[in-house]
């Protein structure tokens, strides 16, 4: 176990507790076991070192941009629980009462996420629902990772959320170009934070989304 925990050294600046890292390792094991039955993540990225950096550490870094005073955080397309489950683990071990709602339209993945939430005793609510069909949503921070293209996500937030504080997205190596193109049709305040797992990626923290005329 000690060797495994050392693999999380990229998170040192976040002061992540040992209890959190132990829960991360439990989650990794659950994903790998679940992956044998359903396609949670690709087989290549389910390998130990790959899954830790590409999925767990990559998801965990978003904690710095989340409004931790919110009563609720929404992960709008959780898939295998990244970043929703990862953030829920961190909040649990920080003693935060914030609830995370994870929207996932796949039945099998929703069942998996409920089991993870139950086994790790997380304050997470799994919504087996297509987020595009939900209306008048309210949230503090909204998070999304590898979900939909930026313009589609902005349109979803604009139309389906009645209130929110900020939206955090994970942007890849074409993120700058996508952002530039999107700003032609959308107006919003934003800040960028360099990813700790990839030189070419960044986190995009968005507020005050408006559609241009």
C-alpha positions as CSV (number, residue, x, y, z in Angstrom):
1,X,0.0,0.0,0.0
2,X,2.8,2.5,0.9
3,X,4.3,2.2,-2.6
4,X,0.9,2.8,-4.1
5,X,0.4,5.9,-2.1
6,X,3.7,7.4,-3.2
7,X,2.2,7.4,-6.8
8,X,0.1,10.4,-5.7
9,X,3.1,12.8,-5.3
10,X,1.6,15.2,-7.9
11,X,-1.0,16.0,-5.3
12,X,1.4,17.2,-2.6
13,X,0.6,20.8,-3.1
14,X,-3.1,20.0,-2.3
15,X,-2.3,18.6,1.2
16,X,-4.3,15.5,0.5
17,X,-4.7,13.3,3.6
18,X,-3.6,9.7,3.8
19,X,-7.2,8.6,4.4
20,X,-8.1,10.2,1.0
21,X,-5.3,8.4,-0.8
22,X,-6.4,5.1,0.7
23,X,-10.0,5.8,-0.5
24,X,-8.5,6.6,-3.9
25,X,-6.8,3.2,-4.0
26,X,-10.1,1.5,-3.1
27,X,-11.8,3.4,-5.9
28,X,-9.1,2.3,-8.3
29,X,-9.7,-1.3,-7.3
30,X,-13.4,-0.9,-7.8
31,X,-13.0,0.5,-11.3
32,X,-10.6,-2.2,-12.3
33,X,-13.0,-4.9,-11.0
34,X,-16.1,-3.3,-12.5
35,X,-14.2,-2.8,-15.8
36,X,-14.1,-6.6,-16.2
37,X,-17.9,-6.6,-16.5
38,X,-18.8,-3.3,-18.1
39,X,-16.8,-0.7,-20.0
40,X,-16.2,2.0,-17.3
41,X,-13.0,3.3,-18.8
42,X,-10.7,1.9,-21.6
43,X,-8.7,-1.2,-20.7
44,X,-5.5,0.7,-21.4
45,X,-6.2,3.5,-19.0
46,X,-7.4,1.0,-16.3
47,X,-3.8,-0.1,-15.7
48,X,-2.6,1.0,-12.2
49,X,-0.2,3.9,-12.9
50,X,-2.2,5.1,-15.9
51,X,-5.5,5.2,-14.0
52,X,-4.0,7.0,-11.1
53,X,-2.5,9.9,-13.1
54,X,-4.9,10.1,-16.0
55,X,-8.1,9.8,-14.0
56,X,-7.7,10.1,-10.2
57,X,-5.0,12.8,-10.0
58,X,-6.3,14.6,-13.0
59,X,-9.8,14.8,-11.4
60,X,-8.5,15.7,-7.9
61,X,-6.8,18.8,-9.1
62,X,-10.1,20.5,-9.7
63,X,-10.7,20.8,-5.9
64,X,-8.9,24.1,-5.9
65,X,-11.5,25.8,-8.1
66,X,-14.6,24.4,-6.4
67,X,-16.8,26.5,-4.2
68,X,-16.5,24.5,-1.0
69,X,-19.2,26.5,0.7
70,X,-21.8,25.2,-1.7
71,X,-24.5,22.9,-0.4
72,X,-24.4,21.0,-3.7
73,X,-22.0,20.3,-6.6
74,X,-23.2,18.7,-9.8
75,X,-21.1,16.5,-12.1
76,X,-23.1,16.7,-15.4
77,X,-21.8,13.6,-17.1
78,X,-20.0,11.4,-14.6
79,X,-19.3,8.2,-16.5
80,X,-17.0,6.2,-14.2
81,X,-17.1,8.8,-11.5
82,X,-14.4,11.2,-12.7
83,X,-14.4,13.8,-11.3
84,X,-17.5,13.4,-9.2
85,X,-16.5,10.4,-7.1
86,X,-12.9,11.6,-6.7
87,X,-14.1,15.0,-5.4
88,X,-16.7,13.4,-3.1
89,X,-13.9,11.3,-1.6
90,X,-11.8,14.4,-0.9
91,X,-14.8,16.3,0.6
92,X,-15.6,13.4,2.9
93,X,-12.1,13.3,4.3
94,X,-12.1,17.1,4.7
95,X,-15.3,16.8,6.8
96,X,-17.3,18.8,4.3
97,X,-21.1,18.3,4.2
98,X,-21.4,19.3,0.5
99,X,-23.4,16.8,-1.5
100,X,-22.4,15.9,-5.0
101,X,-25.0,14.9,-7.6
102,X,-23.6,12.7,-10.4
103,X,-25.7,12.6,-13.5
104,X,-25.2,9.5,-15.6
105,X,-27.6,8.2,-18.3
106,X,-26.1,4.7,-18.5
107,X,-27.9,2.2,-16.3
108,X,-24.8,0.0,-15.7
109,X,-22.6,2.9,-14.8
110,X,-25.2,4.3,-12.5
111,X,-25.4,1.0,-10.6
112,X,-21.6,1.0,-10.4
113,X,-21.5,4.5,-9.1
114,X,-24.2,3.8,-6.4
115,X,-22.1,0.8,-5.2
116,X,-19.0,3.0,-5.0
117,X,-20.8,5.7,-3.1
118,X,-22.3,3.2,-0.7
119,X,-19.0,1.3,-0.1
120,X,-16.9,4.4,0.4
121,X,-19.7,6.1,2.5
122,X,-19.8,9.2,0.3
123,X,-22.3,12.1,0.3
124,X,-23.1,11.5,-3.3
125,X,-26.4,11.1,-5.1
126,X,-26.4,9.2,-8.3
127,X,-29.0,10.6,-10.8
128,X,-29.7,8.0,-13.5
129,X,-30.8,10.6,-15.9
130,X,-29.8,12.3,-19.1
131,X,-28.7,15.8,-17.8
132,X,-30.2,17.4,-21.0
133,X,-33.7,16.3,-19.9
134,X,-33.3,17.9,-16.4
135,X,-34.7,21.4,-16.0
136,X,-34.4,24.3,-13.5
137,X,-31.3,22.9,-11.9
138,X,-29.5,24.6,-9.1
139,X,-25.9,24.1,-8.1
140,X,-22.9,25.7,-6.5
141,X,-20.1,24.5,-8.7
142,X,-20.8,22.5,-11.9
143,X,-18.0,20.1,-13.1
144,X,-17.6,18.2,-16.3
145,X,-14.7,16.1,-17.6
146,X,-14.6,14.5,-21.1
147,X,-18.3,15.0,-21.5
148,X,-19.4,17.2,-24.5
149,X,-17.9,20.0,-26.6
150,X,-17.6,23.4,-24.9
151,X,-20.5,25.1,-26.9
152,X,-22.9,22.3,-26.1
153,X,-22.1,22.4,-22.4
154,X,-22.5,26.2,-22.3
155,X,-25.9,25.8,-24.0
156,X,-26.9,23.2,-21.5
157,X,-26.0,25.4,-18.5
158,X,-27.6,28.5,-20.1
159,X,-30.9,26.7,-20.7
160,X,-31.2,24.0,-17.9
161,X,-29.7,25.7,-14.8
162,X,-31.6,28.4,-13.0
163,X,-28.7,29.2,-10.7
164,X,-25.0,28.2,-10.3
165,X,-21.8,29.7,-9.1
166,X,-19.2,28.4,-11.5
167,X,-18.6,25.8,-14.2
168,X,-15.2,23.9,-14.3
169,X,-14.2,22.1,-17.5
170,X,-11.1,20.1,-18.4
171,X,-9.6,21.3,-21.6
172,X,-7.1,19.3,-23.7
173,X,-4.4,20.2,-26.2
174,X,-6.8,21.9,-28.6
175,X,-8.5,23.8,-25.7
176,X,-7.1,27.2,-26.6
177,X,-8.4,27.0,-30.2
178,X,-11.8,25.7,-28.9
179,X,-12.0,28.5,-26.4
180,X,-11.2,31.1,-29.0
181,X,-13.9,29.8,-31.4
182,X,-16.5,29.5,-28.6
183,X,-16.0,33.2,-27.5
184,X,-17.3,34.3,-30.9
185,X,-20.8,33.1,-29.9
186,X,-20.7,33.1,-26.1
187,X,-19.8,35.7,-23.5
188,X,-18.5,34.6,-20.1
189,X,-15.9,35.4,-17.4
190,X,-13.1,32.8,-17.2
191,X,-9.8,31.9,-15.7
192,X,-7.4,29.2,-16.8
193,X,-5.3,26.9,-14.5
194,X,-2.6,24.8,-15.9
195,X,-3.1,21.1,-15.5
196,X,-0.7,19.2,-13.2
197,X,-1.0,16.0,-15.3
198,X,-0.4,17.4,-18.8
199,X,1.7,20.2,-20.3
200,X,-0.9,20.8,-23.0
201,X,-4.0,20.8,-20.9
202,X,-5.7,23.3,-18.5
203,X,-8.7,23.7,-16.3
204,X,-11.3,26.3,-17.4
205,X,-13.2,28.1,-14.6
206,X,-16.3,29.8,-16.1
207,X,-18.8,32.3,-14.6
208,X,-21.7,34.4,-15.9
209,X,-22.5,32.6,-19.1
210,X,-24.4,34.7,-21.7
211,X,-25.2,34.1,-25.3
212,X,-24.1,36.8,-27.8
213,X,-26.9,38.3,-30.0
